[in-house]
Amino acid sequence: MPVVSLLLVGCVGTSTTPASTPTGESGVSTTLPAWSGPELALQDCAGELRDLASLRAPDGLVMAIGASWCGPCQDDAPAIEVFSRLYDTIGVVQVLVQDEDAHPATRLACEQWVDTFQLTHPVVVDPAFLTTDLAGDEGFPVHVAWLADGTQVFDVTGPFDADAVLGALGAR
């Protein structure tokens, strides 16, 4: 999966269009159910727009929300990378809302995060703090998971717990 850095730019409605996504090394396409989760328009480091639904996989989507200055978020980054490599049927995205100086995250902060932790899964920046509305206001890191249809099944503030996320998604 290519490294993608994203900038959150909006939050509206829901999608009713099923998505098709390649799975596994066979390249077999699987039609995903219509997405009923949050509709977020996202911009990668190259300026390309993507939506949250496009980041999901057949077994769902996991989003880790944090900040560059957050020690626990830094501790989580390698574990989330391992998770993304082990469970390729679950989409994974990390969201940075603030940079090292507690300013809104930028594309540069995103690139530095990816380089520092050698991440291969998508990493997004959210200078508008819209993703924090999805997960509450209890600090960082926050982990949210949705089934492939957009049903939210997990929302926890604290260290990344792969077993708890897998249990919530019904995947092992």
C-alpha positions as CSV (number, residue, x, y, z in Angstrom):
1,M,0.0,0.0,0.0
2,P,1.5,3.4,-0.9
3,V,2.2,6.0,1.7
4,V,-0.5,8.6,1.5
5,S,-0.7,11.8,3.6
6,L,-4.0,13.5,3.8
7,L,-5.5,16.8,4.9
8,L,-9.0,16.8,6.3
9,V,-11.1,19.5,4.6
10,G,-14.8,18.7,5.1
11,C,-17.4,16.6,6.9
12,V,-20.9,16.1,5.3
13,G,-23.6,13.5,4.7
14,T,-23.1,9.8,3.8
15,S,-22.2,7.9,0.7
16,T,-24.5,5.4,-0.9
17,T,-22.2,4.2,-3.7
18,P,-20.6,0.9,-3.1
19,A,-16.8,0.9,-3.5
20,S,-14.7,-1.6,-5.2
21,T,-11.2,-2.3,-3.9
22,P,-8.5,-4.8,-4.6
23,T,-7.7,-7.3,-1.9
24,G,-4.7,-9.5,-1.2
25,E,-2.0,-10.3,-3.6
26,S,-4.3,-11.9,-6.1
27,G,-5.7,-8.5,-7.1
28,V,-9.2,-9.8,-6.9
29,S,-11.7,-7.0,-6.6
30,T,-14.3,-7.0,-3.8
31,T,-17.3,-4.8,-3.8
32,L,-17.7,-3.1,-0.5
33,P,-21.1,-2.1,1.0
34,A,-22.3,1.4,0.8
35,W,-20.5,3.6,3.4
36,S,-22.8,5.0,6.2
37,G,-19.9,6.4,8.2
38,P,-18.6,10.0,8.2
39,E,-18.0,11.6,4.9
40,L,-14.6,13.3,5.0
41,A,-12.9,14.9,2.1
42,L,-9.2,14.4,2.5
43,Q,-6.1,15.8,0.8
44,D,-2.9,13.9,0.5
45,C,0.6,15.4,0.5
46,A,0.5,15.7,-3.2
47,G,-2.7,17.6,-3.1
48,E,-5.0,14.7,-4.2
49,L,-8.4,14.5,-2.6
50,R,-9.6,11.2,-1.1
51,D,-12.6,10.4,1.1
52,L,-12.6,8.3,4.3
53,A,-14.6,5.6,2.7
54,S,-11.8,5.1,0.1
55,L,-9.4,4.1,2.9
56,R,-11.5,1.2,4.3
57,A,-11.0,-2.4,3.4
58,P,-13.3,-5.5,3.4
59,D,-13.0,-5.9,7.2
60,G,-13.3,-2.2,8.1
61,L,-11.2,0.8,8.9
62,V,-9.2,1.8,11.9
63,M,-8.3,5.5,12.5
64,A,-5.7,6.6,15.0
65,I,-6.0,10.3,15.9
66,G,-3.1,12.1,17.6
67,A,-0.5,14.8,17.4
68,S,3.2,15.0,16.6
69,W,4.1,16.2,20.1
70,C,2.1,13.4,21.8
71,G,4.4,10.8,23.4
72,P,1.8,8.0,23.5
73,C,1.0,8.7,19.8
74,Q,4.6,8.3,18.9
75,D,4.7,5.1,20.9
76,D,1.6,3.8,19.0
77,A,2.9,4.6,15.5
78,P,5.2,1.5,15.1
79,A,2.5,-0.8,16.5
80,I,-0.1,0.6,14.2
81,E,2.3,0.1,11.2
82,V,2.7,-3.6,12.2
83,F,-1.0,-4.0,12.6
84,S,-1.6,-2.5,9.1
85,R,0.9,-5.0,7.6
86,L,-0.5,-8.0,9.4
87,Y,-4.2,-7.3,8.7
88,D,-4.3,-6.1,5.1
89,T,-8.1,-6.7,5.0
90,I,-8.5,-3.8,7.5
91,G,-7.9,-0.3,6.3
92,V,-5.6,1.8,8.6
93,V,-5.1,5.5,8.7
94,Q,-3.3,7.8,11.2
95,V,-4.6,11.4,11.7
96,L,-2.3,14.1,12.9
97,V,-4.2,17.2,14.2
98,Q,-1.3,19.1,15.6
99,D,2.4,19.5,14.8
100,E,5.4,19.5,17.3
101,D,4.5,23.1,18.3
102,A,0.8,22.3,18.9
103,H,-0.1,24.2,15.7
104,P,-2.6,22.7,13.3
105,A,-0.8,19.9,11.4
106,T,0.5,20.5,8.0
107,R,1.5,18.4,5.0
108,L,5.2,18.8,6.2
109,A,4.3,17.5,9.6
110,C,2.7,14.5,8.0
111,E,5.7,13.8,5.8
112,Q,8.0,14.0,8.8
113,W,5.7,11.6,10.8
114,V,5.8,9.1,7.9
115,D,9.6,9.4,7.6
116,T,10.3,9.2,11.3
117,F,8.3,6.0,11.7
118,Q,8.8,4.6,8.2
119,L,5.1,4.2,7.7
120,T,3.5,2.5,4.7
121,H,-0.1,3.0,5.6
122,P,-2.0,6.3,5.0
123,V,-1.3,9.2,7.4
124,V,-3.5,12.2,7.3
125,V,-3.4,15.7,8.8
126,D,-6.5,17.4,10.2
127,P,-5.7,21.1,10.9
128,A,-9.5,21.8,11.3
129,F,-9.8,19.2,14.1
130,L,-12.8,17.6,12.5
131,T,-11.7,14.1,13.4
132,T,-11.7,15.0,17.1
133,D,-15.4,15.5,16.8
134,L,-15.7,11.9,15.7
135,A,-13.9,10.6,18.8
136,G,-14.6,12.9,21.7
137,D,-12.5,15.3,23.6
138,E,-10.5,13.2,26.0
139,G,-7.0,13.8,24.7
140,F,-4.7,11.7,22.5
141,P,-4.3,9.1,21.1
142,V,-7.8,8.2,20.1
143,H,-8.6,5.0,18.1
144,V,-11.8,4.7,16.2
145,A,-12.9,1.7,14.1
146,W,-15.7,1.2,11.6
147,L,-17.0,-1.9,9.9
148,A,-16.8,-1.8,6.0
149,D,-20.4,-0.4,5.9
150,G,-19.4,2.6,8.1
151,T,-20.9,1.4,11.4
152,Q,-18.7,2.7,14.2
153,V,-17.8,-0.2,16.5
154,F,-14.8,1.2,18.5
155,D,-13.8,4.5,20.1
156,V,-11.1,4.4,22.8
157,T,-8.7,7.0,24.1
158,G,-5.4,5.6,25.2
159,P,-2.7,3.2,23.8
160,F,-3.4,1.2,20.7
161,D,-4.8,-2.2,21.6
162,A,-4.8,-4.5,18.5
163,D,-6.7,-7.3,20.2
164,A,-9.5,-4.9,21.2
165,V,-9.7,-3.4,17.7
166,L,-9.8,-6.9,16.1
167,G,-12.5,-8.0,18.6
168,A,-14.6,-4.9,17.8
169,L,-14.3,-5.5,14.1
170,G,-15.0,-9.3,14.5
171,A,-11.7,-10.1,12.7
172,R,-8.9,-12.3,14.0
